[in-house]
Amino acid sequence: MRGRGFLLIATAVLVAGCGGGGGGAAEPKQSQAGSPAKVTLELWHLSTTEPMKTIMAERAKEFEAKHPNVTIKATVLENEAYKSKITTLTQSGKAPDVFATWGGGVLKQQIDADLVKDLSADVAPILGGFTKASLAAYQFDGKTYGLPTDIGMVGFWYNKKLFAKAGIQQPPATWAEFLDDVKKLKAAGTTPIALAGKEKWPGHYYWAYLAMRIGGVPALQQAATDKNFSTPDFVAAGQQLKALADLQPFQKGFLGAGYSTPDGQSASVSNGKAAMELMGQWAPAVQKSSGKGLGDDLGFFPFPAVDGGKGAITDAFGGGGGLAVGADAPPEAVEFVKFFDEMANHSRAVEKGGVLPVLQGEESAVKDPNLKVVAESLAKATGFQLYLDQAYPPAVGAEVNDSVAQLIAGTKTPQQVADAVTEVAKSE
């Protein structure tokens, strides 16, 4: 879902297959009768929840209607299953025809392996219609290797009723206030936070945000260049996360909990069993799918500022979803990516709350009040940092997830986390 360049996971889209459409000729092959040759595109996507699950099926049928020679075969995968399968496929030297990407370091590694098509010439006429922020994660060295389908940010989704019950009148603006509110929620008999400890990526949001708030966005960018995370700012981020974990704020059994499962992180909040979760813009849709839903009791607030930190509360952490095309994919794969992002098509997904605007002029299509808050927060963002497990090379991102999970579980110290990530970064 995070899904976790600018992307979610959760509402991200992808078309994948082992070159099922054939070669990468500039024009569709012609049959003996003169009509385009039959092409099959394997469509894998992460949209396991509504509304994007239905929207993806609709777009596939619409594309097939416009291109009678194309058959789209859909496979729906949740976040972790997709990451595992796409990694296995690309390590074998193959890439899907069209596939979901979060951009950043992972996409760059695929590009360097000559697995991704340069779309620059194909999409040049439409690039001006996208917002600058939404495109950034898919562009390298002046070339475009994917198009965004979603953009958003991570923040706290909370139950207003449970906050009020604990005597919390407004969301916390500072980390110190946040820790105090966690104590108030516990005192009121409420589980403060739901966490999918089993999946690890949701936990890395806390460490990354704390590093941003303490060191500022430049600190995370500098660490990628220096390959050094063993600095005071990253260690301090781990210390603050440990301070939170020491309060035992998470639901019972969180270390074995999934994210979108019936008894997982999202459902715990959706069913009123936990007061909040730190999650991306797809959270309301997943909550509705995994549980009862909070309706008007659902609220959103940005990750709090840290007193004395170099980062601002208006610095955002997150991503979106994008589509990339395999190097050997047929022309129809490129056309599908462009089709999905046509204003008439993409705005319908925005209106239904499936994704947030990536095209200029789409802002008015956001109807959901909670998503409007996210969109407004993004519009005011003073800085932006992509999910660390996508911004950095895959091995570094995986180590961040693993080490932070161990920190939360109490089996690694803040310094050990920083050192472990540094060691992997230097080996890349």
Number of C-alpha atoms within 10 A of each C-alpha: 28 28 28 32 33 33 35 35 30 30 37 32 31 31 27 28 25 18 21 16 24 17 14 19 11 9 10 17 18 11 10 8 7 8 12 16 15 16 21 19 27 24 24 24 25 30 29 21 21 17 18 24 17 13 18 26 14 12 16 20 14 14 18 15 12 9 16 13 15 20 19 18 14 18 15 18 17 18 24 14 12 17 16 10 12 19 16 13 16 16 12 9 11 22 28 30 32 32 26 31 33 33 34 25 22 20 26 21 17 20 17 9 13 16 20 26 22 19 18 15 9 14 18 11 9 11 15 11 14 18 17 13 16 24 24 17 30 24 20 14 5 7 13 22 25 32 29 34 31 32 31 29 29 29 25 21 24 25 25 21 17 22 23 12 14 19 13 17 10 11 19 18 15 15 18 14 15 18 16 13 20 25 19 18 23 17 12 15 11 21 24 28 25 25 31 25 23 17 18 24 26 26 25 23 25 23 27 24 29 27 27 30 28 24 23 20 24 15 20 22 14 12 17 19 11 11 19 19 23 19 15 14 22 27 21 19 25 27 18 22 20 21 13 19 15 12 13 17 20 23 20 12 12 19 18 13 21 20 25 24 16 16 16 24 30 32 25 27 29 28 19 20 18 25 27 29 26 23 26 29 36 27 28 24 19 25 22 18 20 23 20 14 20 19 11 11 13 19 19 23 19 22 27 22 25 25 13 9 16 17 24 21 19 19 23 27 27 28 34 36 35 31 27 32 30 28 21 23 27 26 21 23 27 21 14 20 24 16 17 22 21 13 16 11 14 24 24 16 23 24 18 17 25 29 28 29 25 28 23 12 13 19 17 11 18 23 13 14 14 20 22 17 17 22 20 12 19 21 11 12 16 14 17 19 22 26 30 28 25 25 26 26 20 19 15 26 22 20 20 27 22 19 24 32 24 20 22 26 15 13 11 17 18 24 19 18 25 25 19 18 24 22 17 18 23 12 9 10
